[in-house]
Amino acid sequence: MADVLHPRDVSRDIFSATVGSIFCCYTGQPFDTVKVRMQTNPELYSSIYKTATTTMGEEGIKAFWKGAVPTAMGMAAENAMAFGVNEALKRAFPDPNKDQFDHNGAQRRPCYY
């Protein structure tokens, strides 16, 4: 059990999940902003291009990332927990068949020299 909760491993898992979540949020937020505007006001925003140009013209580039901070915080918390628990379980219950297959998926045969 001590190997499962090794502080370095747990820190790495949580840090990686947090950084990945933040990058994912800030990459996808402009698309989500356009989608939500089209859903909530279809008369004004009738196409992706019109939504993007209207938003950019009226509010500037920063408008595409409105609401990104709370979204990033939520995603970071959710994924830190999910990936942290998943990696801890993988350390606690390692795959006994992990080394039985090569990189092509073929079963390895023991070598007797």
All heavy atoms as an XYZ file, in Angstrom:
878
protein
N       0.823     -1.200      0.000
C       0.000      0.000      0.000
C       0.861      1.256      0.000
O       0.458      2.275     -0.525
C      -0.926     -0.039      1.210
C      -1.932      1.054      1.231
S      -3.134      0.806     -0.070
C      -4.347      1.971      0.371
N       2.048      1.173      0.557
C       2.924      2.338      0.604
C       3.333      2.775     -0.798
O       3.473      3.961     -1.059
C       4.155      2.031      1.443
N       3.514      1.806     -1.726
C       3.891      2.158     -3.095
C       2.742      2.827     -3.843
O       2.965      3.626     -4.739
C       4.332      0.910     -3.871
C       5.645      0.351     -3.347
O       6.377      1.103     -2.680
O       5.911     -0.833     -3.614
N       1.531      2.494     -3.479
C       0.359      3.041     -4.152
C       0.243      4.543     -3.898
O      -0.081      5.317     -4.787
C      -0.921      2.318     -3.687
C      -2.153      2.983     -4.254
C      -0.868      0.860     -4.075
N       0.490      4.964     -2.683
C       0.338      6.369     -2.301
C       1.676      7.068     -2.115
O       1.784      7.983     -1.293
C      -0.504      6.467     -1.028
C      -1.931      5.939     -1.148
C      -2.639      5.992      0.193
C      -2.707      6.689     -2.203
N       2.666      6.681     -2.880
C       3.963      7.349     -2.803
C       3.765      8.819     -3.188
O       3.194      9.116     -4.234
C       4.965      6.672     -3.738
C       6.356      7.141     -3.543
N       6.821      8.308     -4.095
C       7.386      6.614     -2.838
C       8.079      8.491     -3.758
N       8.447      7.471     -2.987
N       4.224      9.753     -2.333
C       3.947     11.175     -2.580
C       4.391     11.678     -3.959
O       3.688     12.483     -4.572
C       4.722     11.886     -1.473
C       4.856     10.881     -0.398
C       4.934      9.542     -1.074
N       5.518     11.199     -4.439
C       5.990     11.663     -5.749
C       5.048     11.211     -6.872
O       4.734     11.982     -7.782
C       7.405     11.160     -5.996
C       7.994     11.669     -7.293
C       9.432     11.181     -7.445
N       9.975     11.592     -8.696
C      10.878     12.548     -8.850
N      11.320     13.192     -7.790
N      11.331     12.864    -10.034
N       4.593      9.969     -6.803
C       3.679      9.456     -7.820
C       2.330     10.172     -7.777
O       1.783     10.556     -8.808
C       3.469      7.949     -7.647
C       4.720      7.147     -7.944
O       5.574      7.630     -8.705
O       4.829      6.025     -7.407
N       1.810     10.363     -6.583
C       0.517     11.032     -6.429
C       0.618     12.481     -6.903
O      -0.254     12.969     -7.626
C       0.034     10.958     -4.963
C      -1.207     11.802     -4.748
C      -0.221      9.520     -4.565
N       1.701     13.160     -6.540
C       1.908     14.551     -6.978
C       1.982     14.636     -8.490
O       1.382     15.525     -9.094
C       3.196     15.125     -6.404
O       3.261     14.967     -5.049
N       2.708     13.716     -9.104
C       2.834     13.707    -10.568
C       1.486     13.491    -11.229
O       1.134     14.183    -12.180
C       3.809     12.605    -11.004
C       4.005     12.553    -12.519
C       4.629     11.256    -12.973
N       3.733     10.150    -12.644
C       4.129      8.995    -12.143
N       5.392      8.759    -11.901
N       3.251      8.038    -11.883
N       0.698     12.562    -10.710
C      -0.618     12.269    -11.279
C      -1.545     13.480    -11.186
O      -2.204     13.850    -12.158
C      -1.259     11.077    -10.576
C      -0.459      9.795    -10.732
O       0.334      9.710    -11.684
O      -0.632      8.894     -9.892
N      -1.577     14.095    -10.025
C      -2.467     15.244     -9.822
C      -2.000     16.443    -10.634
O      -2.804     17.135    -11.265
C      -2.585     15.572     -8.323
C      -3.335     14.439     -7.621
C      -3.268     16.912     -8.096
C      -3.372     14.547     -6.122
N      -0.700     16.693    -10.656
C      -0.158     17.816    -11.430
C      -0.436     17.632    -12.918
O      -0.888     18.564    -13.601
C       1.352     17.948    -11.186
C       1.987     19.035    -11.988
C       1.844     20.364    -11.616
C       2.728     18.737    -13.113
C       2.424     21.380    -12.372
C       3.317     19.735    -13.869
C       3.170     21.066    -13.496
N      -0.196     16.433    -13.427
C      -0.429     16.165    -14.855
C      -1.898     16.337    -15.225
O      -2.214     16.927    -16.262
C       0.028     14.750    -15.209
O       1.393     14.587    -14.943
N      -2.779     15.836    -14.395
C      -4.215     15.968    -14.668
C      -4.644     17.427    -14.621
O      -5.447     17.870    -15.452
C      -5.011     15.151    -13.655
N      -4.096     18.181    -13.695
C      -4.452     19.593    -13.566
C      -3.982     20.399    -14.759
O      -4.745     21.171    -15.349
C      -3.864     20.166    -12.261
O      -4.369     19.412    -11.156
C      -4.218     21.629    -12.090
N      -2.731     20.210    -15.152
C      -2.191     20.945    -16.302
C      -2.940     20.553    -17.578
O      -3.312     21.418    -18.375
C      -0.668     20.692    -16.446
C      -0.141     21.244    -17.760
C       0.072     21.312    -15.285
N      -3.190     19.276    -17.759
C      -3.930     18.825    -18.931
C      -5.334     19.412    -18.982
O      -5.819     19.799    -20.048
N      -5.985     19.490    -17.835
C      -7.334     20.053    -17.773
C      -7.350     21.527    -18.147
O      -8.235     21.996    -18.866
C      -7.905     19.897    -16.360
O      -8.012     18.551    -16.027
N      -6.371     22.261    -17.649
C      -6.303     23.694    -17.949
C      -6.064     23.914    -19.432
O      -6.731     24.742    -20.064
C      -5.244     24.374    -17.068
C      -5.712     24.374    -15.608
C      -4.957     25.795    -17.551
C      -4.669     24.764    -14.605
N      -5.137     23.171    -20.021
C      -4.891     23.304    -21.457
C      -6.128     22.920    -22.261
O      -6.476     23.583    -23.243
C      -3.696     22.464    -21.898
C      -2.378     23.125    -21.656
C      -1.533     22.675    -20.658
C      -1.972     24.205    -22.429
C      -0.317     23.290    -20.426
C      -0.761     24.825    -22.212
C       0.070     24.374    -21.201
N      -6.791     21.872    -21.851
C      -8.010     21.424    -22.538
C      -9.088     22.502    -22.467
O      -9.751     22.805    -23.466
C      -8.502     20.124    -21.911
S      -9.974     19.456    -22.697
N      -9.257     23.089    -21.312
C     -10.273     24.127    -21.136
C      -9.986     25.326    -22.027
O     -10.863     25.788    -22.763
C     -10.314     24.564    -19.675
S     -11.406     25.979    -19.398
N      -8.773     25.841    -21.971
C      -8.460     27.050    -22.731
C      -8.380     26.800    -24.235
O      -8.531     27.728    -25.016
C      -7.176     27.696    -22.197
C      -7.469     28.531    -20.965
C      -7.426     27.972    -19.698
C      -7.843     29.855    -21.089
C      -7.728     28.719    -18.573
C      -8.147     30.618    -19.971
C      -8.091     30.048    -18.722
O      -8.407     30.791    -17.619
N      -8.183     25.570    -24.639
C      -8.211     25.236    -26.067
C      -9.651     25.150    -26.572
O      -9.958     25.619    -27.669
C      -7.503     23.888    -26.319
O      -6.169     23.973    -25.843
C      -7.495     23.535    -27.782
N     -10.522     24.568    -25.792
C     -11.889     24.349    -26.230
C     -12.865     25.462    -25.913
O     -13.962     25.511    -26.480
N     -12.501     26.376    -25.029
C     -13.427     27.425    -24.593
C     -13.961     28.294    -25.738
O     -15.160     28.586    -25.767
C     -12.771     28.303    -23.522
C     -13.713     29.299    -22.889
C     -14.766     28.657    -22.010
O     -14.579     27.575    -21.477
N     -15.893     29.327    -21.865
N     -13.146     28.717    -26.704
C     -13.709     29.522    -27.800
C     -14.800     28.786    -28.579
O     -15.817     29.383    -28.962
C     -12.503     29.821    -28.691
C     -11.330     29.715    -27.792
C     -11.680     28.650    -26.807
N     -14.621     27.499    -28.803
C     -15.630     26.705    -29.508
C     -16.911     26.606    -28.682
O     -18.015     26.688    -29.214
C     -15.092     25.309    -29.834
C     -13.866     25.337    -30.687
C     -12.618     25.065    -30.146
C     -13.949     25.641    -32.035
C     -11.481     25.091    -30.930
C     -12.825     25.676    -32.833
C     -11.576     25.405    -32.278
N     -16.758     26.436    -27.380
C     -17.913     26.344    -26.501
C     -18.644     27.678    -26.439
O     -19.883     27.718    -26.426
C     -17.482     25.904    -25.104
C     -18.655     25.515    -24.245
O     -19.449     24.650    -24.675
O     -18.792     26.083    -23.140
N     -17.911     28.768    -26.421
C     -18.525     30.097    -26.409
C     -19.375     30.304    -27.657
O     -20.529     30.754    -27.575
C     -17.448     31.188    -26.308
O     -16.718     31.012    -25.085
C     -18.053     32.571    -26.338
N     -18.840     29.967    -28.807
C     -19.583     30.100    -30.064
C     -20.820     29.208    -30.034
O     -21.928     29.637    -30.389
C     -18.675     29.780    -31.276
C     -19.480     29.655    -32.551
C     -17.592     30.838    -31.417
N     -20.659     27.969    -29.594
C     -21.784     27.021    -29.551
C     -22.903     27.523    -28.640
O     -24.077     27.518    -29.027
C     -21.300     25.659    -29.064
C     -22.421     24.643    -28.887
C     -21.979     23.459    -28.067
C     -21.687     23.897    -26.669
N     -22.284     23.189    -25.591
N     -22.550     27.986    -27.461
C     -23.557     28.437    -26.503
C     -24.269     29.680    -27.016
O     -25.490     29.807    -26.886
C     -22.918     28.683    -25.116
C     -23.867     29.413    -24.188
C     -22.482     27.364    -24.501
N     -23.539     30.586    -27.621
C     -24.185     31.787    -28.172
C     -25.154     31.430    -29.289
O     -26.226     32.032    -29.397
C     -23.138     32.782    -28.643
C     -22.432     33.441    -27.473
C     -21.389     34.418    -27.907
N     -20.718     34.937    -26.730
C     -20.392     36.216    -26.565
N     -20.654     37.090    -27.502
N     -19.789     36.591    -25.462
N     -24.792     30.475    -30.113
C     -25.687     30.044    -31.188
C     -26.931     29.359    -30.628
O     -28.017     29.489    -31.182
C     -24.949     29.115    -32.153
C     -23.917     29.827    -32.993
S     -23.025     28.717    -34.074
C     -24.305     28.312    -35.255
N     -26.779     28.626    -29.525
C     -27.916     27.933    -28.928
C     -28.860     28.893    -28.209
O     -30.074     28.717    -28.241
C     -27.429     26.876    -27.929
C     -26.781     25.682    -28.570
C     -26.177     24.729    -27.548
O     -25.779     25.141    -26.457
N     -26.109     23.457    -27.902
N     -28.303     29.896    -27.543
C     -29.130     30.782    -26.731
C     -29.744     31.934    -27.514
O     -30.750     32.494    -27.081
C     -28.321     31.352    -25.544
O     -27.182     32.038    -26.050
C     -27.900     30.246    -24.603
N     -29.150     32.302    -28.651
C     -29.666     33.424    -29.434
C     -29.554     33.109    -30.926
O     -28.777     33.741    -31.644
C     -28.904     34.701    -29.073
C     -29.641     35.936    -29.478
O     -30.636     35.875    -30.181
N     -29.144     37.078    -29.022
N     -30.334     32.142    -31.421
C     -30.188     31.728    -32.821
C     -30.590     32.791    -33.843
O     -30.131     32.735    -34.986
C     -31.093     30.496    -32.923
C     -32.019     30.574    -31.780
C     -31.338     31.366    -30.713
N     -31.408     33.776    -33.447
C     -31.767     34.839    -34.385
C     -30.572     35.719    -34.710
O     -30.379     36.131    -35.854
C     -32.893     35.728    -33.810
C     -34.157     35.001    -33.435
C     -34.088     34.364    -32.051
O     -33.397     34.894    -31.162
O     -34.701     33.300    -31.882
N     -29.779     36.026    -33.709
C     -28.608     36.890    -33.896
C     -27.406     36.107    -34.432
O     -26.670     36.596    -35.281
C     -28.244     37.571    -32.567
C     -27.026     38.505    -32.586
C     -27.249     39.654    -33.564
C     -26.773     39.041    -31.191
N     -27.225     34.900    -33.922
C     -26.060     34.082    -34.292
C     -26.534     32.884    -35.116
O     -26.795     31.811    -34.588
C     -25.328     33.609    -33.041
C     -24.873     34.733    -32.135
C     -25.405     34.901    -30.865
C     -23.900     35.629    -32.562
C     -24.977     35.911    -30.029
C     -23.466     36.648    -31.728
C     -24.016     36.792    -30.466
O     -23.581     37.812    -29.663
N     -26.607     33.073    -36.421
C     -27.164     32.036    -37.288
C     -26.128     31.083    -37.867
O     -26.475     30.027    -38.383
C     -27.951     32.687    -38.431
O     -27.109     33.577    -39.146
N     -24.853     31.443    -37.788
C     -23.800     30.559    -38.306
C     -22.556     30.692    -37.435
O     -22.420     31.654    -36.667
C     -23.449     30.910    -39.760
O     -22.771     32.159    -39.808
N     -21.663     29.746    -37.579
C     -20.419     29.780    -36.800
C     -19.610     31.019    -37.165
O     -19.101     31.730    -36.294
C     -19.601     28.491    -37.041
C     -20.348     27.292    -36.482
C     -18.212     28.599    -36.423
C     -19.751     25.947    -36.835
N     -19.508     31.279    -38.467
C     -18.725     32.430    -38.926
C     -19.321     33.740    -38.406
O     -18.600     34.594    -37.897
C     -18.659     32.442    -40.455
C     -17.887     33.618    -41.002
C     -16.493     33.631    -40.955
C     -18.545     34.715    -41.538
C     -15.774     34.712    -41.437
C     -17.849     35.803    -42.019
C     -16.460     35.793    -41.973
O     -15.753     36.866    -42.447
N     -20.641     33.887    -38.505
C     -21.297     35.114    -38.048
C     -21.140     35.277    -36.540
O     -20.905     36.384    -36.046
C     -22.775     35.105    -38.429
C     -23.469     36.401    -38.093
C     -24.884     36.441    -38.620
C     -25.495     37.789    -38.261
N     -26.865     37.899    -38.701
N     -21.257     34.186    -35.816
C     -21.093     34.246    -34.360
C     -19.681     34.686    -33.992
O     -19.494     35.565    -33.148
C     -21.395     32.873    -33.724
O     -22.694     32.460    -34.126
C     -21.311     32.922    -32.221
N     -18.696     34.090    -34.631
C     -17.303     34.427    -34.319
C     -16.976     35.875    -34.688
O     -16.350     36.600    -33.899
C     -16.368     33.475    -35.048
N     -17.401     36.314    -35.859
C     -17.074     37.688    -36.281
C     -17.836     38.726    -35.464
O     -17.276     39.768    -35.116
C     -17.352     37.882    -37.788
O     -18.701     37.523    -38.077
C     -16.397     37.063    -38.627
N     -19.098     38.451    -35.140
C     -19.873     39.382    -34.321
C     -19.272     39.492    -32.917
O     -19.120     40.596    -32.386
C     -21.351     38.930    -34.221
O     -21.883     38.832    -35.539
C     -22.178     39.895    -33.406
N     -18.941     38.371    -32.340
C     -18.338     38.362    -31.003
C     -17.017     39.103    -31.005
O     -16.757     39.935    -30.127
C     -18.142     36.916    -30.509
O     -19.407     36.256    -30.505
C     -17.549     36.890    -29.114
N     -16.184     38.830    -31.986
C     -14.869     39.479    -32.080
C     -15.031     40.986    -32.303
O     -14.329     41.780    -31.669
C     -14.074     38.866    -33.231
C     -12.748     39.526    -33.448
S     -11.598     39.024    -32.215
C     -10.401     38.304    -33.259
N     -15.949     41.375    -33.165
C     -16.140     42.790    -33.470
C     -16.713     43.589    -32.319
O     -16.318     44.729    -32.076
N     -17.669     43.004    -31.602
C     -18.348     43.737    -30.537
C     -17.639     43.664    -29.190
O     -17.695     44.616    -28.416
C     -19.785     43.222    -30.380
C     -20.669     43.545    -31.566
C     -22.071     42.982    -31.420
O     -22.366     42.338    -30.378
O     -22.869     43.173    -32.352
N     -16.975     42.535    -28.905
C     -16.410     42.346    -27.565
C     -14.900     42.114    -27.544
O     -14.294     42.126    -26.481
C     -17.105     41.166    -26.878
C     -18.597     41.358    -26.732
C     -19.259     40.148    -26.133
O     -18.832     39.729    -25.031
O     -20.187     39.611    -26.766
N     -14.322     41.829    -28.696
C     -12.881     41.581    -28.743
C     -12.542     40.116    -28.531
O     -13.408     39.285    -28.224
N     -11.277     39.816    -28.679
C     -10.792     38.428    -28.615
C     -11.004     37.789    -27.244
O     -11.242     36.588    -27.137
C      -9.305     38.358    -29.040
C      -8.863     36.914    -29.256
C      -8.401     39.015    -28.021
C      -9.159     36.387    -30.608
N     -10.939     38.576    -26.183
C     -11.087     38.034    -24.820
C     -12.470     37.436    -24.571
O     -12.639     36.607    -23.674
C     -10.801     39.108    -23.782
C      -9.355     39.508    -23.694
C      -9.149     40.537    -22.597
C      -7.700     40.948    -22.495
N      -7.498     41.933    -21.426
N     -13.450     37.845    -25.352
C     -14.820     37.352    -25.155
C     -14.920     35.846    -25.362
O     -15.792     35.193    -24.785
C     -15.774     38.069    -26.110
N     -14.036     35.294    -26.174
C     -14.086     33.851    -26.435
C     -13.690     33.024    -25.212
O     -13.955     31.832    -25.156
C     -13.191     33.491    -27.626
C     -13.733     33.990    -28.929
C     -13.184     35.100    -29.544
C     -14.815     33.367    -29.534
C     -13.680     35.568    -30.748
C     -15.321     33.828    -30.729
C     -14.759     34.937    -31.340
N     -13.044     33.639    -24.250
C     -12.606     32.925    -23.052
C     -13.361     33.354    -21.803
O     -12.933     33.072    -20.691
C     -11.103     33.091    -22.864
C     -10.341     32.259    -23.836
C     -10.010     30.936    -23.706
C      -9.860     32.661    -25.120
N      -9.353     30.504    -24.821
C      -9.238     31.542    -25.715
C      -9.887     33.856    -25.833
C      -8.658     31.580    -26.966
C      -9.302     33.899    -27.083
C      -8.699     32.770    -27.636
N     -14.526     34.011    -21.991
C     -15.346     34.361    -20.825
C     -15.792     33.080    -20.133
O     -16.254     32.143    -20.770
C     -16.581     35.156    -21.258
C     -16.302     36.590    -21.569
C     -17.586     37.329    -21.865
C     -17.303     38.792    -22.102
N     -18.522     39.530    -22.435
N     -15.638     33.047    -18.829
C     -16.056     31.878    -18.061
C     -15.043     30.750    -18.036
O     -15.331     29.672    -17.529
N     -13.858     31.000    -18.562
C     -12.855     29.930    -18.626
C     -12.267     29.584    -17.257
O     -11.955     28.421    -17.005
C     -11.740     30.308    -19.588
N     -12.141     30.557    -16.381
C     -11.515     30.287    -15.082
C     -12.336     29.310    -14.243
O     -11.805     28.296    -13.779
C     -11.220     31.603    -14.325
C     -10.738     31.321    -12.909
C     -10.186     32.420    -15.079
N     -13.637     29.544    -14.021
C     -14.387     28.550    -13.236
C     -14.466     27.193    -13.930
O     -14.439     26.152    -13.266
C     -15.775     29.166    -13.068
C     -15.810     30.396    -13.876
C     -14.438     30.722    -14.328
N     -14.530     27.205    -15.259
C     -14.556     25.941    -15.997
C     -13.248     25.187    -15.797
O     -13.251     23.976    -15.546
C     -14.800     26.207    -17.499
O     -16.031     26.891    -17.639
C     -14.834     24.919    -18.282
N     -12.135     25.899    -15.905
C     -10.820     25.270    -15.721
C     -10.666     24.729    -14.301
O     -10.123     23.636    -14.105
C      -9.705     26.259    -16.040
N     -11.147     25.475    -13.320
C     -11.049     25.015    -11.933
C     -11.861     23.740    -11.720
O     -11.395     22.802    -11.059
C     -11.510     26.114    -10.973
C     -10.561     27.285    -10.896
S     -11.190     28.706     -9.978
C     -11.700     27.986     -8.462
N     -13.051     23.707    -12.277
C     -13.889     22.511    -12.150
C     -13.282     21.313    -12.850
O     -13.260     20.201    -12.313
N     -12.782     21.544    -14.070
C     -12.161     20.449    -14.819
C     -10.905     19.941    -14.107
O     -10.652     18.734    -14.067
C     -11.804     20.915    -16.236
C     -13.001     21.110    -17.140
S     -12.557     21.794    -18.748
C     -11.667     20.417    -19.468
N     -10.113     20.869    -13.561
C      -8.890     20.475    -12.862
C      -9.213     19.616    -11.641
O      -8.582     18.581    -11.414
C      -8.091     21.714    -12.460
N     -10.204     20.039    -10.866
C     -10.582     19.261     -9.677
C     -11.115     17.883    -10.066
O     -10.726     16.867     -9.470
C     -11.627     20.032     -8.870
N     -11.978     17.855    -11.063
C     -12.561     16.586    -11.497
C     -11.508     15.626    -12.027
O     -11.453     14.449    -11.649
C     -13.600     16.857    -12.588
C     -14.205     15.618    -13.185
C     -15.114     15.915    -14.364
O     -15.385     17.095    -14.643
O     -15.551     14.946    -15.006
N     -10.639     16.108    -12.901
C      -9.644     15.234    -13.512
C      -8.506     14.870    -12.561
O      -7.952     13.777    -12.663
C      -9.099     15.859    -14.796
C     -10.121     15.817    -15.902
O     -10.841     14.839    -16.052
N     -10.216     16.882    -16.663
N      -8.165     15.758    -11.640
C      -7.151     15.408    -10.641
C      -7.630     14.226     -9.813
O      -6.872     13.294     -9.538
C      -6.841     16.611     -9.754
N      -8.903     14.256     -9.437
C      -9.467     13.147     -8.668
C      -9.545     11.881     -9.517
O      -9.128     10.804     -9.092
C     -10.859     13.529     -8.148
C     -11.517     12.456     -7.331
S     -10.648     12.085     -5.807
C     -10.989     13.544     -4.862
N     -10.086     12.011    -10.717
C     -10.275     10.835    -11.567
C      -8.952     10.177    -11.933
O      -8.777      8.964    -11.781
C     -11.036     11.223    -12.836
N      -8.002     10.972    -12.413
C      -6.716     10.395    -12.817
C      -5.892      9.966    -11.613
O      -5.168      8.970    -11.677
C      -5.933     11.377    -13.691
C      -6.454     11.457    -15.090
C      -7.347     12.442    -15.461
C      -6.074     10.523    -16.036
C      -7.841     12.510    -16.743
C      -6.561     10.572    -17.328
C      -7.456     11.574    -17.685
N      -5.994     10.709    -10.510
C      -5.271     10.320     -9.304
C      -5.726      8.962     -8.794
O      -4.916      8.085     -8.486
N      -7.032      8.763     -8.727
C      -7.578      7.487     -8.269
C      -7.260      6.380     -9.271
O      -6.864      5.269     -8.898
C      -9.099      7.594     -8.027
C      -9.730      6.233     -7.810
C      -9.377      8.502     -6.845
N      -7.409      6.669    -10.562
C      -7.141      5.664    -11.593
C      -5.690      5.179    -11.535
O      -5.425      3.971    -11.567
C      -7.456      6.237    -12.979
C      -7.277      5.207    -14.070
O      -7.783      4.095    -13.965
N      -6.566      5.568    -15.117
N      -4.753      6.110    -11.448
C      -3.341      5.716    -11.399
C      -3.008      4.983    -10.104
O      -2.212      4.039    -10.109
C      -2.438      6.943    -11.575
C      -2.521      7.556    -12.962
C      -2.103      6.587    -14.061
O      -1.123      5.844    -13.899
O      -2.798      6.566    -15.094
N      -3.611      5.385     -8.993
C      -3.378      4.680     -7.723
C      -3.899      3.248     -7.803
O      -3.247      2.309     -7.335
C      -4.046      5.435     -6.572
N      -5.070      3.073     -8.431
C      -5.608      1.722     -8.590
C      -4.742      0.882     -9.527
O      -4.574     -0.322     -9.305
C      -7.048      1.786     -9.103
C      -8.084      2.278     -8.097
C      -9.429      2.487     -8.765
C      -8.191      1.316     -6.932
N      -4.189      1.503    -10.552
C      -3.294      0.759    -11.452
C      -2.020      0.327    -10.727
O      -1.488     -0.743    -10.999
C      -2.953      1.612    -12.676
C      -4.109      1.662    -13.659
C      -3.985      2.636    -14.801
C      -2.669      2.871    -15.416
N      -2.725      3.842    -16.531
N      -1.543      1.149     -9.777
C      -0.377      0.745     -8.993
C      -0.746     -0.327     -7.976
O       0.037     -1.230     -7.691
C       0.236      1.962     -8.294
C       1.007      2.877     -9.223
C       1.790      3.935     -8.464
N       0.947      4.888     -7.761
C       0.442      5.992     -8.298
N       0.682      6.284     -9.555
N      -0.298      6.807     -7.579
N      -1.951     -0.243     -7.423
C      -2.389     -1.213     -6.416
C      -2.685     -2.577     -7.025
O      -2.429     -3.609     -6.403
C      -3.634     -0.691     -5.697
N      -3.220     -2.577     -8.248
C      -3.592     -3.820     -8.915
C      -2.936     -3.891    -10.289
O      -3.598     -3.687    -11.310
C      -5.121     -3.907     -9.066
C      -5.851     -3.771     -7.771
C      -6.515     -2.593     -7.454
C      -5.868     -4.807     -6.863
C      -7.192     -2.459     -6.256
C      -6.548     -4.687     -5.659
C      -7.210     -3.501     -5.358
N      -1.630     -4.163    -10.329
C      -0.946     -4.189    -11.627
C      -1.457     -5.314    -12.516
O      -1.935     -6.344    -12.042
C       0.523     -4.398    -11.254
C       0.512     -4.954     -9.881
C      -0.751     -4.489     -9.228
N      -1.346     -5.107    -13.815
C      -1.798     -6.082    -14.809
C      -0.820     -7.249    -14.848
O       0.342     -7.074    -15.220
C      -1.890     -5.409    -16.180
C      -2.457     -6.323    -17.247
O      -2.819     -7.470    -16.931
O      -2.543     -5.875    -18.399
N      -1.253     -8.453    -14.491
C      -0.330     -9.596    -14.493
C       0.065    -10.023    -15.914
O       1.051    -10.713    -16.094
C      -1.116    -10.701    -13.787
C      -2.543    -10.329    -13.968
C      -2.586     -8.829    -14.043
N      -0.683     -9.613    -16.914
C      -0.397     -9.992    -18.303
C       0.333     -8.905    -19.075
O       0.450     -8.989    -20.291
C      -1.703    -10.309    -19.035
C      -2.454    -11.426    -18.373
O      -1.859    -12.405    -17.935
N      -3.762    -11.273    -18.269
N       0.809     -7.889    -18.399
C       1.378     -6.714    -19.055
C       2.521     -7.044    -20.002
O       2.607     -6.501    -21.091
C       1.859     -5.720    -18.007
C       2.385     -4.435    -18.583
C       2.784     -3.464    -17.497
C       3.288     -2.183    -18.093
N       3.715     -1.245    -17.081
N       3.414     -7.922    -19.629
C       4.597     -8.209    -20.432
C       4.449     -9.454    -21.296
O       5.440     -9.957    -21.823
C       5.825     -8.339    -19.528
C       6.141     -7.032    -18.834
O       5.934     -5.976    -19.456
O       6.584     -7.075    -17.672
N       3.254     -9.961    -21.475
C       3.080    -11.172    -22.268
C       2.921    -10.907    -23.755
O       2.943    -11.824    -24.554
C       1.863    -11.958    -21.769
C       2.094    -12.577    -20.416
C       0.932    -13.470    -20.029
O      -0.040    -13.594    -20.757
N       1.039    -14.095    -18.873
N       2.751     -9.636    -24.142
C       2.542     -9.310    -25.548
C       3.580     -8.284    -26.002
O       3.971     -7.407    -25.244
C       1.142     -8.757    -25.770
C       0.059     -9.732    -25.401
C      -0.532     -9.693    -24.156
C      -0.337    -10.710    -26.289
C      -1.513    -10.600    -23.798
C      -1.317    -11.626    -25.949
C      -1.907    -11.575    -24.707
N       4.034     -8.418    -27.258
C       4.979     -7.437    -27.778
C       4.219     -6.221    -28.309
O       2.998     -6.138    -28.218
C       5.881     -8.058    -28.849
C       5.130     -8.496    -30.095
O       3.945     -8.155    -30.242
O       5.748     -9.179    -30.926
N       4.940     -5.262    -28.903
C       4.306     -4.020    -29.350
C       3.342     -4.229    -30.524
O       2.533     -3.361    -30.824
C       5.372     -2.991    -29.720
C       6.235     -3.389    -30.881
N       7.282     -4.264    -30.754
C       6.173     -3.058    -32.179
C       7.838     -4.442    -31.941
N       7.194     -3.709    -32.828
N       3.397     -5.368    -31.199
C       2.468     -5.673    -32.288
C       1.237     -6.439    -31.816
O       0.363     -6.754    -32.607
C       3.162     -6.492    -33.381
C       4.228     -5.701    -34.089
O       4.035     -4.516    -34.352
N       5.343     -6.323    -34.383
N       1.180     -6.774    -30.547
C       0.048     -7.502    -30.001
C       0.216     -9.014    -30.033
O      -0.666     -9.736    -29.600
N       1.330     -9.490    -30.556
C       1.563    -10.931    -30.599
C       2.056    -11.409    -29.223
O       2.782    -10.698    -28.530
C       2.612    -11.267    -31.665
N       1.641    -12.615    -28.876
C       2.036    -13.140    -27.573
C       3.509    -13.521    -27.609
O       3.999    -14.155    -28.549
C       1.201    -14.364    -27.220
C       1.415    -14.811    -25.807
C       0.364    -15.811    -25.372
O      -0.425    -16.286    -26.175
N       0.378    -16.138    -24.083
N       4.213    -13.097    -26.586
C       5.640    -13.426    -26.492
C       5.807    -14.861    -26.035
O       5.070    -15.352    -25.186
C       6.332    -12.504    -25.492
C       6.392    -11.089    -25.965
C       7.197    -10.270    -24.993
N       7.205     -8.893    -25.469
C       7.862     -7.932    -24.900
N       8.582     -8.156    -23.833
N       7.829     -6.721    -25.387
N       6.803    -15.491    -26.596
C       7.139    -16.845    -26.171
C       8.411    -16.792    -25.340
O       9.309    -16.017    -25.639
C       7.357    -17.717    -27.406
C       6.080    -17.868    -28.220
C       6.234    -18.955    -29.260
N       4.972    -19.144    -29.937
C       4.704    -18.663    -31.137
N       5.605    -17.954    -31.771
N       3.539    -18.868    -31.678
N       8.465    -17.607    -24.333
C       9.690    -17.593    -23.507
C      10.893    -18.060    -24.343
O      10.781    -18.930    -25.190
C       9.372    -18.559    -22.377
C       8.200    -19.345    -22.825
C       7.486    -18.552    -23.865
N      12.009    -17.421    -24.092
C      13.255    -17.783    -24.772
C      14.069    -18.677    -23.836
O      14.334    -18.310    -22.708
C      14.068    -16.552    -25.127
S      13.270    -15.496    -26.327
N      14.432    -19.816    -24.345
C      15.275    -20.727    -23.574
C      16.621    -20.814    -24.263
O      16.733    -21.353    -25.344
C      14.619    -22.123    -23.477
C      13.257    -22.077    -22.839
C      12.102    -22.235    -23.595
C      13.131    -21.869    -21.478
C      10.860    -22.200    -23.022
C      11.883    -21.819    -20.888
C      10.756    -21.991    -21.658
O       9.522    -21.942    -21.065
N      17.621    -20.279    -23.680
C      18.953    -20.294    -24.278
C      19.785    -21.358    -23.632
O      19.831    -21.645    -22.544
C      19.641    -18.965    -24.127
C      18.991    -17.850    -24.893
C      17.840    -18.002    -25.656
C      19.549    -16.591    -24.861
C      17.268    -16.961    -26.332
C      18.994    -15.527    -25.545
C      17.850    -15.729    -26.276
O      17.285    -14.674    -26.955
